[in-house]
Amino acid sequence: MAAAQGRTTLKSCPRYLERQASLAQQQAAVDALTGLASFRVLRDRLANEVARCHRGSDHFAVLFLDLDNFKQVNDKFGHEAGNAVLRETARRCNAQIRGTDLAGRYGGDEFVVVLVGTGEEGARGVAEKMRAAVEEAGIGMGYPAGVVTASIGVAEYRSETKDEDVLVAADRALYRAKAAGRNRVGVATGSEPEEQAT
């Protein structure tokens, strides 16, 4: 009413400010390009899952996904084509998880997925479905076979492994999968990760 009467501006009204603050918070939680969770939300969720595991001796798994030839897509087909690949990858990955899980964009062409209450075997199965879905998406978008593929690292977190960083373990498994030939799922088991060829 004060704004309507000319005693103040809309921008200084408490309801307007609350709405703007809420909108800013929502925008910070979501990656603008892919619609997945932002890095900040991923980081907070990982911390919450670690704390939950220590309270209840539960476990969870992390998938670290990286597009294998993303620079080639950008260089040959342009950045808009690359953005379309990122959006489709996000959509396909999100379709493979449950409502209790969380998929987010880590940065660039890297994605992280938190699978609640999931062990290594279940996480490997989800990762393989995601890998196949990304490859299928690339072909569906008209790219030659092998251009749009993903390598994925899998790591399980248990309360007894509290000294290990699950994200670092998944990242190591990812890079071993890439070194083994790309378009693969690599699984970190203890200190010796192994790769699953596809």
N, C-alpha and C positions, 0 to 999 in steps of 0.2 A: 504494500500500500504506500509505503514511503516513496518508493520509486515512481509509482503512479502519480503521486502528489508533487513530485519534483524535488523532494527533500534529500534524495540520495540517488545514486546510480544503481542500475541492476547489478553491476559487478561487485558492489559492496554489500549486497543482500546476503544474509547468512545461508538461505536455501540455495541460492545460485552458487555460492562458494562451496557448499557441501557437495552439490552435484558435480561441480568441476573437479573437486578433489577426488570424488568417487570415480569419475571418468578417467582421470590421470592414473589412478591406482589400477584400474582395469586394463588400461593400455600398457602399463608397465609389466603386467602379468602375462601378456600375450605377445608373441612374435608377430609383427605386423604383416610380414610376407606370407608366412605359412599358417598362421592361426593356432600354432601349437604354443605350449608354455614357453615363457622366456627363460633365459639362463638363470636369472635370479630365483624364479619359482622352482626350477630344477634343483638348484643348490639348497634351497630351504627344504624341499621335499626329501632330498637325500638325507639331510641332517635329521629330519623328523623320523624317517624310516630307521636310521641307525639307532636313535634313542628308543624307538618302539621295540626294536629287536632286543635291546639290552634289558628292557623292562620285562619282556615276555619270552625271551629265548626263541624268538621267531626268526625268519629269514626272508630275504628278498633278493631279486636279481636285477642287474643293470645290463642293458644292451647299449653299445656304443657303435653307431652306424655312420659310415663315411661313404659318400658317392665316389666310385673309383676313378672315373674319367671326367669329372665335372669341369675342370679347366678346358679340356678338349671341347666340351659342349659349348661353353662360353666363347671360346676362340673361334670355332667353326660356324656356330649358329647364332651367336649374339647373346647378350645378357638377358634379354627378355625371354629367350628360349630357356636359358639357364634358370631364370625365376620360375618359369612354368614347370620345369623338372623338379625344382625344390618344392613347389606347392603340391604337385602330384605325389611326390615321395612322401610328404607329410600326410597327405590324405590316405595313401595306401598303408602307411605304418600305423596311423591312428585307427584304421579299420581292423587291425589285427589284435588290438588290446581290449581289455575289459574297462569298465567305468572306474574301477578302483585303481587302475594303473595310470601312469602319467607319461606322455610323450612330449618332448620339448626340443627346440632347436638349440644346440650347443653353440653354434656359430658357423658361419660360412655354409659348407655343405655337410656339416656334422650334426647328428641328432642323437639324443640320449633318451632311453626309455627305462622307466622304473616299473618293475613287475612285482607287485606286492604279494607276499606269501608264496613266492615261486622259487623253486629250486633250479639247479643247473639243467636237469633234463627238460623240464617244462620250458625254461628260458631258451634253450637251444631250439626247441620246436617252434617257438614264436619267432625267433631270429631267422630260422630257415624259411618260414612263411613270408616274413618281411623281405628277405633277400629275393625270393622268387617273385613277390609282388612288385618290387622295384624293377627287376629285369623285364617283367611283363608290361609294366607301365611304359618303359622306354620303347619297347617294340610297338605298343599301342599308340604311342605318340609319333610314330613314324621314323624313329632312329634305327640305324642298322644294329643288328644283334651284337651285343658286347659293348656298345657305347654307353648305355645307361645301365650300370650295375652297382651293387653295393657290397662292401665288406663289413662284417659286423663282429664285434668282440662281445663276449658274454662273460660275466663274472657274478658269482653268488656271494651274498654277504650273510654271515651267521654271527651270532653274538660272540662265539669263541674266536672269531677272526678280527677282533676289535682293533688290532694294531695295523691292519691292512686297509688301504684306501680302495674301496670297491670301484670307484670311477677310474683310478689309475690302473687297476687290474684289468678292467674291461678295455681300456685304451691300449694296453700292452697286447691283449688278445687280438684286438683289431689290427694292430700293425703287424703282428705275426701272420694273421690271415692274409693281409696284403702282400707280405713278403713271400707267402706260399703260392701266390698266383692270382689273388683278387677274386671277387665274386664268390666269397667263401664266408663261413661262420667259424670263428675261432673261439675256443672255450678255455678260460683260465681255470685250471684245477690245481689248487694249492699253489706251489711256487713254480710249477711246470705247466704252462698253458699248452694246449694241443689244438691243432686246426682240423676242422672237418671239411674235407673237400666236397664241392658240389658239382 
